[in-house]
């Protein structure tokens, strides 16, 4: 399991009311989005902040 896989699985487990849309946002931001050759969400803290945002977005 790669670091990105671990981050994604952790993020999914932290989502309070998971929806396909939220999971898609997580997937895109953790696996697909690259800025200046790097991933903007590459630490547990950054991913947790994204999850907190998604949890507050209902």
ABEGO torsion letter per residue (X at the ends): XBAAAAAAAAAAAABABBBAAAAAAAAAAAAABBBGGBBABABAAAAAAAAAAAAAAX
